[in-house]
Amino acid sequence: MIRLKQKNFLIILLFLIFSSKISFAESRFGELTEFHDEKMRGKDNQWVRPHPGPFVWNKIEKSQGNFSWQESDEYVVYAQEHNQIIIATIWPYANWEQKSCKRKKGRSPFGKRFAKYLNKPCSMENYKTFLLALVDRYDGDGNNDMPKLTKPIIYWEIMNEPEIKMFFKGNESDFVEIFNFSSKLIKEKQKDSVIIMAGAAGMFPKNKKFWKSTLPKIKDHFDIANIHHISTPDGKCDKEFWVDEFAELLKIKNINKPIWVTEAMIGKCKVLSSYINAFANGAELIIDVGVNAPGMKMGKNSRKKLDKFINEFDGFTSMKLISKNKAQFKYKNGSTKLLTF
């Protein structure tokens, strides 16, 4: 009788876990978030990617062995209350740690609230201590978790646009070492974790050169391929958010992974055609940069079109182009919806 009850409990538990993961994957949309800006906290029931976010080594372990979780906890609590799914970007930089081997200062776009040093850690053991503490607090295993944690962080993005010096001052081999080291550590600590590739900053020639060399060296250590699309200051944009070219690069390198666009800025491109073409070329998730992101703003009319599109078509399981300006969306109950754009 006791064994039967235990078996039933285990079945129910596994069902709940499996069901929660399905719900995590239902939305195809999200936003970059900044907790200190009320307009940049993301929408309920969608994905959020705090940027730069609170998961910065320098913010959490402000001096060796002294951890402060207040800011990161605030993000997680808010996400729980609004049924948001966090994509946590890990930044492996701490001022005190990089001073220990006299690294040169960098210049990030995030100001005083970010780290002053953007190099590879002096000691990977020091970094390991931080990373294990971070994952341990939000992995939801019941040991050392954040108080009242109900939605663990499963999705970890290791670093951001490493081919650009404003985000990382190391070389390619430094990045590969940090990335693979981090991925292995997270996977060992949290078996159900999902590792997201550091977002590629577009598919310009410089980006392609970096990722052609780097992708084969990290391909066994990430689950989700990741591309960014930020328009140039004059609004120049790619009509598929670079997804077509990125997908081709992955194919050339024999990498078969889902593609997420975790930074999407439309520039002068049309909002609906950009999103739909990106989905049609293989994107599974698109994260908008948000209303107050630096750079060219999305017009009010385009913002209304995007919001209407999300409200009416989110949750689709697949989509295809029927013609140049018509798309069909399919849902898990077998129904379909058509959109002319």
N, C-alpha and C positions, 0 to 999 in steps of 0.2 A: 504493500500500500504506500509506504513511504517512498520507495523507489519510483512508483508510478507518479506520485505527486511531484517528485523532483524532476522526472522526465517531462511532465506537462509544463512545469514552471520553466524549464530550459527551452521548450518549444515556443512558449509565449514570449520569453525574453528574446530569442533569436528573431521571432516575427517582428517584435517591436523595433529591434535594431535595424532589421532589413527594411521595414516600412519607413523608418526615419531617413534612411539613405535614399529611398525613392523620392521622398518629399524634398530632400536636398537638391535633387537633380531636376525638379519639375520646372523651375523658372529658367528662362534662357537669357535673362537680363540682370544687370546690376549697375552699381555706380561706384566710382572712387569716392571715398568719404574722408571728411575732416571733422572730427568730433566738436572742435571749437567753433565751427560754423554751422548754425542751425539749419541752413539750407543745403548743407553737404553731409547729412547724416544717413542718407540712403532711404529707400522706400521699404515699407513692410513687405515681407514674404519674397524678398529678392536677395541676390548676392551683394556683398559689399567688399570692397578692397580698400582698407584704410591706407592712405598714401600721404606722406611716407609711413604714417601709422605709428603705433606705440611699440612695435616689436623690434625696437632698436637696442642693441646691446648697451649702448651708451646711456639710454634712458632708464633701463631696468637695473643694470648693475653699475651704479654710478661710481663706486669705488670697489676694489676687489673684495668679494664676499658680502657686500652690502646690497641687497636687492630691494627694489621699490616697484610694487605691482599696481599702484593706484591707477595710473593712466591706462594701462592695458586692461585692467579689470573693468574700468568704466566702459571701454569699447565693447567688451564681451557681454557685460550686463545689458547694455543698450541693445545689442544684437539679439540677445535672448528674448528681451521684452518685445521686440518687433519682428520676431521670427525671420531674422536675417542670417545668411550663411557667410561667415567670414573667410576671406582669402587673406591669410596672414603673410605679409612680406617680411622676411628675416634679413636684418642688416647686421653684418658681423663686425661692427666697428665700436670700439670703446676708447675714449680719449686716454684714460689712465693706462690702458693696456698697450696702446701704440706709442705712448710716451716712453714706455719701459725699454724700447729698443730704438728710440729716437727717430721714429718715422717722420716724414715731412707732412705738413698739413695739406689738406685738400681744400676744395671750394665747392660745396654742394649748393643746390638751389633752395635748400630748406631752411637756411638761416641758423640762428643761435640755438634753436631747439633741437638741432640735429648734431651728429658727431663732427668734429673738426678734422678727423683723420679718416681716410677712405682706402686704406691699404689692407693687405692681407694681415691677419692677426700676427703679433709677434710670437705668440705661443698658441698652438692649436689645442693644447690641453686647457688653457684658460678659456678659450672659446667653447670647448666641449662642456665645461662646467656650466657656462651660461646657457647653452643650447639645451642641455638636458633639463635644467631647471625650468626653462621656458615651456618645453613640451610637456614636462611632468605636471605643470600647473593647469594646463588646458586640455590634456588628453582624455579626461573623463573616466579614468580607470579607478577612481575612488581613493587613490593614494596621493596625498599632497596636492589635491586639486584646489582650484579657487573655491572659496566658500559659495555654496548654492549654484555651482556650475550645473547647468541642465543641457546645454548644447556645446559639446566639446568642439575644439578646433581640429578639423581633420585635414583641411587644405592648406598646405605650406608652400609658399613661393620663396625660393632661395635666391635672394638678391634681385637686382633690378637693372636692366639695360647695362650689363657690364662692359660693353664695347664703348661706352661713353665715359670719359674721364671725370665728369661731374658726379658720377655715381660710384665709380671704382677706379682707383689709381694703380691697381696691379696689372700684371700682364696676363696673357691667356692661360698660361700654366698655373698661375696663382688662382685664377678664377676656377679652373677645372678642379684643383685640389680642394678649395673651399666647398664647391658645389657637391662633389662626390662624397667628401667627408661628412657634410651636413646631411645629405640624403641617407647615407648608410646609418648614421646615428639616429635619425628620426624614425626610420623604418624598424630599427631594432627596438626602439623604445615604444613606438606606437604602431602596432601591426596593421591597423586599418587606415593609416595615414595615406594621403594622396600628395605626391610631390609635383609641384608645378615648375616648369623650366623658367629661369629668369627671363623676363620678357625681352624679346628682340626689339630694338628701337627702329622698326621699319625694315624695308628691304632695299635701301639705297646700296650702292656698290660697297661702301665701307662696312655696312652691316652684314651683307652677304659674305664678304671675305672673312669676317670674324667667325660667323656661324658655320660656314662651310668647313672650317678647320676645327671648330669647337664641338659641334653637335656629335660627331662620331665618338668623342671622348667622354661625353656625359649621357649618351642615349640610353644606357642601361640603368640610369639613376633618376629618371623622371617619368611621370605617368601622363602628364599633360603638356603638350607643346604650346608655346605662348608667344603671341605677336602683339605689338603695339602699333597704333596709327595716330600720330600727332601731326596735324597739318602744319605747314611752314607758316611763318608770320604773314605772308601774303595770301594765305588760305589755300595754297596748292595741296591737293589731296589725291589719294588713290581710291578709285571708285569701288574697290572690293576690300578696303582696309588692309591691303597687302596680302590677304589670305590666299589668293591664287598663287602668287609667287612663293609665298612661304610653304604652301602645300607642295609645290613642285620641288623646292629645296629639300624638304623632308623625304619626298619620294626618291630623289637622286641619292640620298644618304641611307636609303632603306630603313627609314624610321616611320613606323605606322602607329601614330599616337593621335588622340583627339586634339583638336586645335581650339584654343580659347583666345579671344581678343580681350585682353585685360586693361587696355586703354584705347578708347575710341573717341576721336575728335573728328567731326565731319568737315571742318573747314568750309570751302565753297561748294563741296559736293552736296547732292540732294540726300536728305536724311533717310528716306524710306528705301530708295534704290541702293544706297550704300549698305545698309543693314541687310537687306534681302540678298544682294549679291554676295556679301560676306558669308551669310548662311548657306547660300547655294554653292559656294566654293569650298565648303567644309567646316566653317566655324560652328561650334556647338554652343558657345556662350559669348556674349558681347557685354563689356563693361563700359558704360559711358563715363567720360571724365568728370561730369558734374557741372552744375550751373555756374559755379564760381572758380572753375579751374583756370590757371594762367593760360594765356593764348587767346586765339579767336573764339568768341562765344557763339553758341548756337542761337539763331534767331528765335523769337517767341513763337512764330508760326511753325517753324521746324520742331521746336520743343513740344508744341501741342500735337503735331503729327506723330512724333515718337511716342509720347505718352498714350495717345489713342491706339497706336499700333500695339504697344505692350499690353494695354488693358484688354484688347479684343483678341489678340492672337498668342499670348504667352502660354506656355505649357505644351506646345506642340512636340510630337515625337519625331517628326520628319517634315521636310518641306522640299518642294521642287519647283522650278520655273516651268510654266506651261507655255509662256511666250515671253517676249522681251519685257513686257510690262505687266505680267500677270503671274502670281505665285499661288501654289496650293499648299496648305498646311494640314497635316494629319495628326490626330490625337489618339491617345491610348484606348479610348472607347470605340475607335473605328470611324469616328466622324471626321469630316474634312471642312475646311473653310477656304474660300478664294479671296484674294486681295488683288485689286488692280492698282498699280502705283505709277 
